[in-house]
């Protein structure tokens, strides 16, 4: 699973108030995967990795 999708799941949960069940259906992922992504420490890691990746891609252009 790409970091972008993990970030989207995190955003849907935090900003759009989707439930784990709704996220499972929307992204076609098992409950265990969605719950793991939604752990607070994992959400922060995903956000940081995604932002760093975007910065690295911008520097290459």
mmCIF file of the C-alpha atoms, coordinates in Angstrom:
data_MODEL
# 
_entry.id   MODEL 
# 
loop_
_atom_site.group_PDB 
_atom_site.id 
_atom_site.type_symbol 
_atom_site.label_atom_id 
_atom_site.label_alt_id 
_atom_site.label_comp_id 
_atom_site.label_asym_id 
_atom_site.label_entity_id 
_atom_site.label_seq_id 
_atom_site.pdbx_PDB_ins_code 
_atom_site.Cartn_x 
_atom_site.Cartn_y 
_atom_site.Cartn_z 
_atom_site.occupancy 
_atom_site.B_iso_or_equiv 
_atom_site.pdbx_formal_charge 
_atom_site.auth_seq_id 
_atom_site.auth_comp_id 
_atom_site.auth_asym_id 
_atom_site.auth_atom_id 
_atom_site.pdbx_PDB_model_num 
ATOM 1  C CA . UNK A 1 1  ? 0.000   0.000  0.000   1.00 0.00 ? 1  UNK A CA 1 
ATOM 2  C CA . UNK A 1 2  ? 1.382   3.400  -0.918  1.00 0.00 ? 2  UNK A CA 1 
ATOM 3  C CA . UNK A 1 3  ? 1.855   6.177  1.596   1.00 0.00 ? 3  UNK A CA 1 
ATOM 4  C CA . UNK A 1 4  ? -0.610  8.334  -0.306  1.00 0.00 ? 4  UNK A CA 1 
ATOM 5  C CA . UNK A 1 5  ? -3.400  5.825  0.280   1.00 0.00 ? 5  UNK A CA 1 
ATOM 6  C CA . UNK A 1 6  ? -2.476  5.538  3.954   1.00 0.00 ? 6  UNK A CA 1 
ATOM 7  C CA . UNK A 1 7  ? -2.591  9.311  4.247   1.00 0.00 ? 7  UNK A CA 1 
ATOM 8  C CA . UNK A 1 8  ? -5.997  9.369  2.525   1.00 0.00 ? 8  UNK A CA 1 
ATOM 9  C CA . UNK A 1 9  ? -7.330  6.797  4.989   1.00 0.00 ? 9  UNK A CA 1 
ATOM 10 C CA . UNK A 1 10 ? -5.999  8.845  7.889   1.00 0.00 ? 10 UNK A CA 1 
ATOM 11 C CA . UNK A 1 11 ? -7.525  12.036 6.487   1.00 0.00 ? 11 UNK A CA 1 
ATOM 12 C CA . UNK A 1 12 ? -10.886 10.391 5.836   1.00 0.00 ? 12 UNK A CA 1 
ATOM 13 C CA . UNK A 1 13 ? -10.948 9.185  9.415   1.00 0.00 ? 13 UNK A CA 1 
ATOM 14 C CA . UNK A 1 14 ? -9.863  12.454 11.034  1.00 0.00 ? 14 UNK A CA 1 
ATOM 15 C CA . UNK A 1 15 ? -11.413 15.064 8.768   1.00 0.00 ? 15 UNK A CA 1 
ATOM 16 C CA . UNK A 1 16 ? -14.401 13.307 7.232   1.00 0.00 ? 16 UNK A CA 1 
ATOM 17 C CA . UNK A 1 17 ? -15.324 11.262 10.321  1.00 0.00 ? 17 UNK A CA 1 
ATOM 18 C CA . UNK A 1 18 ? -15.537 7.975  8.440   1.00 0.00 ? 18 UNK A CA 1 
ATOM 19 C CA . UNK A 1 19 ? -15.705 4.882  10.601  1.00 0.00 ? 19 UNK A CA 1 
ATOM 20 C CA . UNK A 1 20 ? -13.309 1.955  10.346  1.00 0.00 ? 20 UNK A CA 1 
ATOM 21 C CA . UNK A 1 21 ? -16.066 -0.048 8.638   1.00 0.00 ? 21 UNK A CA 1 
ATOM 22 C CA . UNK A 1 22 ? -16.649 2.715  6.088   1.00 0.00 ? 22 UNK A CA 1 
ATOM 23 C CA . UNK A 1 23 ? -12.908 2.975  5.442   1.00 0.00 ? 23 UNK A CA 1 
ATOM 24 C CA . UNK A 1 24 ? -12.656 -0.800 4.979   1.00 0.00 ? 24 UNK A CA 1 
ATOM 25 C CA . UNK A 1 25 ? -15.352 -0.674 2.307   1.00 0.00 ? 25 UNK A CA 1 
ATOM 26 C CA . UNK A 1 26 ? -14.079 2.486  0.599   1.00 0.00 ? 26 UNK A CA 1 
ATOM 27 C CA . UNK A 1 27 ? -10.475 1.286  0.302   1.00 0.00 ? 27 UNK A CA 1 
ATOM 28 C CA . UNK A 1 28 ? -11.182 -2.458 0.139   1.00 0.00 ? 28 UNK A CA 1 
ATOM 29 C CA . UNK A 1 29 ? -8.815  -3.174 3.037   1.00 0.00 ? 29 UNK A CA 1 
ATOM 30 C CA . UNK A 1 30 ? -9.171  -5.520 6.024   1.00 0.00 ? 30 UNK A CA 1 
ATOM 31 C CA . UNK A 1 31 ? -10.039 -4.168 9.467   1.00 0.00 ? 31 UNK A CA 1 
ATOM 32 C CA . UNK A 1 32 ? -6.592  -4.983 10.807  1.00 0.00 ? 32 UNK A CA 1 
ATOM 33 C CA . UNK A 1 33 ? -4.888  -2.863 8.127   1.00 0.00 ? 33 UNK A CA 1 
ATOM 34 C CA . UNK A 1 34 ? -7.179  0.122  8.639   1.00 0.00 ? 34 UNK A CA 1 
ATOM 35 C CA . UNK A 1 35 ? -6.859  -0.049 12.430  1.00 0.00 ? 35 UNK A CA 1 
ATOM 36 C CA . UNK A 1 36 ? -3.088  -0.219 12.176  1.00 0.00 ? 36 UNK A CA 1 
ATOM 37 C CA . UNK A 1 37 ? -2.999  2.883  9.986   1.00 0.00 ? 37 UNK A CA 1 
ATOM 38 C CA . UNK A 1 38 ? -5.219  4.750  12.438  1.00 0.00 ? 38 UNK A CA 1 
ATOM 39 C CA . UNK A 1 39 ? -2.961  4.238  15.443  1.00 0.00 ? 39 UNK A CA 1 
ATOM 40 C CA . UNK A 1 40 ? -1.767  7.721  16.411  1.00 0.00 ? 40 UNK A CA 1 
ATOM 41 C CA . UNK A 1 41 ? 1.938   6.994  16.073  1.00 0.00 ? 41 UNK A CA 1 
ATOM 42 C CA . UNK A 1 42 ? 1.421   5.429  12.646  1.00 0.00 ? 42 UNK A CA 1 
ATOM 43 C CA . UNK A 1 43 ? -0.611  8.396  11.411  1.00 0.00 ? 43 UNK A CA 1 
ATOM 44 C CA . UNK A 1 44 ? 2.237   10.746 12.329  1.00 0.00 ? 44 UNK A CA 1 
ATOM 45 C CA . UNK A 1 45 ? 4.854   8.525  10.639  1.00 0.00 ? 45 UNK A CA 1 
ATOM 46 C CA . UNK A 1 46 ? 2.753   8.269  7.479   1.00 0.00 ? 46 UNK A CA 1 
ATOM 47 C CA . UNK A 1 47 ? 2.250   12.027 7.361   1.00 0.00 ? 47 UNK A CA 1 
ATOM 48 C CA . UNK A 1 48 ? 5.966   12.726 7.853   1.00 0.00 ? 48 UNK A CA 1 
ATOM 49 C CA . UNK A 1 49 ? 7.082   10.155 5.272   1.00 0.00 ? 49 UNK A CA 1 
ATOM 50 C CA . UNK A 1 50 ? 4.590   11.416 2.723   1.00 0.00 ? 50 UNK A CA 1 
ATOM 51 C CA . UNK A 1 51 ? 5.584   15.051 3.243   1.00 0.00 ? 51 UNK A CA 1 
ATOM 52 C CA . UNK A 1 52 ? 9.295   14.183 3.025   1.00 0.00 ? 52 UNK A CA 1 
ATOM 53 C CA . UNK A 1 53 ? 8.674   12.219 -0.161  1.00 0.00 ? 53 UNK A CA 1 
ATOM 54 C CA . UNK A 1 54 ? 6.870   15.183 -1.719  1.00 0.00 ? 54 UNK A CA 1 
ATOM 55 C CA . UNK A 1 55 ? 9.757   17.447 -0.784  1.00 0.00 ? 55 UNK A CA 1 
ATOM 56 C CA . UNK A 1 56 ? 12.266  15.019 -2.327  1.00 0.00 ? 56 UNK A CA 1 
ATOM 57 C CA . UNK A 1 57 ? 10.224  14.770 -5.528  1.00 0.00 ? 57 UNK A CA 1 
ATOM 58 C CA . UNK A 1 58 ? 9.998   18.571 -5.788  1.00 0.00 ? 58 UNK A CA 1 
ATOM 59 C CA . UNK A 1 59 ? 13.774  18.905 -5.428  1.00 0.00 ? 59 UNK A CA 1 
ATOM 60 C CA . UNK A 1 60 ? 14.340  16.462 -8.305  1.00 0.00 ? 60 UNK A CA 1 
ATOM 61 C CA . UNK A 1 61 ? 12.253  18.531 -10.748 1.00 0.00 ? 61 UNK A CA 1 
# 
